[in-house]
């Protein structure tokens, strides 16, 4: 992999770190991280991966937490452009996959508009890895032949609002990312639009990591279960009959 020469326009790598288990980081991602000059990373990358980042690189924590954004998105975009223009090999390290609810598309758009070279390195998304580690197949010949991924944080733009009425009618598996904060609201939306309250649900907290916990219930009781066991972000929510394949209620 050829690095840009100092003083020349650099390039930016938008790299997916996977769902948290360091062994799920791709070989390409590992290689790029070893050669990086500057790494801007999110907390969702996971402590073990963060601790393994090369000491010789400039490491910048740009993670967003509830009620605390160290940097706004535009500031992150400008930092990426700044370091790339200085001729550095820059990595934007994101949890999961950079193009699935990770704002990677926005960053790539800003970089391209500034004339930067952008390389996308896909990562394993928690939307698929967390259910797999929990023993829940998202599709199954006897239970579901389709799967839908949505974010638990709806866009403020009316044209991009989630169609809860349509989702409630779908027969396949529904996976909601970043949905703990709005768990009550999302469940209410599905129930009010006709989703069966007996539909199986699983909440997988910190999937694929040593801290993984799984709470299983139904749309009718998952909010109470989540409160009882103290489910926290980040967590993946799986809704559908495939959850029946997970026998244990919580671990």
Secondary structure, 3 states (H helix, E strand, C coil): CCCCCCCCCCEEEEEECECCCHHHCCHHHHHHHHHCCEEEECHHHCHHHHHCCCCCCEEEECCEECCEECCCHHHHHHHHHHHHHCCCEEEEEECECCCCCCCHHHHHHHHHHCCCEEEEECCCCHHHHHHHHCCCCCCECCCECCEEEEECCCCCCHHHCCCHHHHHHCCCEEEEECCCCCHHHHHHHHHHCCCCCCCEEEEEECCCCCCCEEEEEECCCHHHHHHHHCCCCCEEEEECHHHHHCCCCEC
